[in-house]
Amino acid sequence: MDVAKEYLHFVSRRRCTVAGCSMPPGGHHLRGKYLGGGISLRPDDLTVIPLCFAHHQELHQNGILTFERAHGLDLLRELIQCLQGFAYELGKQINEWIDTQGDTYDY
């Protein structure tokens, strides 16, 4: 299983992070000291949060701090919540798979 690919699929099924926005999300890679990546390096796909195209553009035009203040967001907190939701869904899938194995699966 490609966890990053599964996470990107999970993000694509969520709503835009901005409250009240109903546009379909794309993704924005968060960058920062503890998130990896850099100016010329592509950050890990596990740092993606769901943002629609318009809000993604707004974030890049205005900067993260202005964007967060304008929408009352903490994007790192949003990333953590998104990852928690993904971990929960992944755990459900694993449990469902284990349930289908019956006595044939050796723990």
NORSUL-V849836 format. One record per residue. N is the residue number from 0. PHI is phi in whole degrees, -180 to 180 (NA if undefined). Layout:
# NORSUL-V849836
<<N,PHI> <N,PHI>>
This chain:
# NORSUL-V849836
<<0,NA> <1,-90> <2,-62> <3,-63> <4,-65> <5,-63> <6,-64> <7,-61> <8,-65> <9,-60> <10,-61> <11,-66> <12,-94> <13,-92> <14,-90> <15,-55> <16,-63> <17,-76> <18,-57> <19,85> <20,-83> <21,-110> <22,-73> <23,-65> <24,-85> <25,-106> <26,-144> <27,-125> <28,-80> <29,-75> <30,-123> <31,168> <32,-53> <33,-103> <34,-104> <35,81> <36,77> <37,176> <38,-58> <39,-105> <40,-109> <41,-77> <42,-72> <43,-63> <44,-66> <45,-81> <46,-108> <47,-89> <48,-118> <49,-78> <50,-137> <51,-69> <52,-58> <53,-62> <54,-73> <55,-63> <56,-62> <57,-59> <58,-60> <59,-69> <60,-73> <61,-102> <62,93> <63,-64> <64,-63> <65,-64> <66,-62> <67,-61> <68,-64> <69,-63> <70,-113> <71,62> <72,-116> <73,-123> <74,-65> <75,-66> <76,-63> <77,-62> <78,-63> <79,-61> <80,-65> <81,-66> <82,-64> <83,-64> <84,-63> <85,-64> <86,-61> <87,-62> <88,-63> <89,-64> <90,-61> <91,-62> <92,-63> <93,-64> <94,-64> <95,-64> <96,-64> <97,-61> <98,-61> <99,-78> <100,-82> <101,56> <102,-83> <103,-83> <104,-92> <105,-93> <106,-77>>
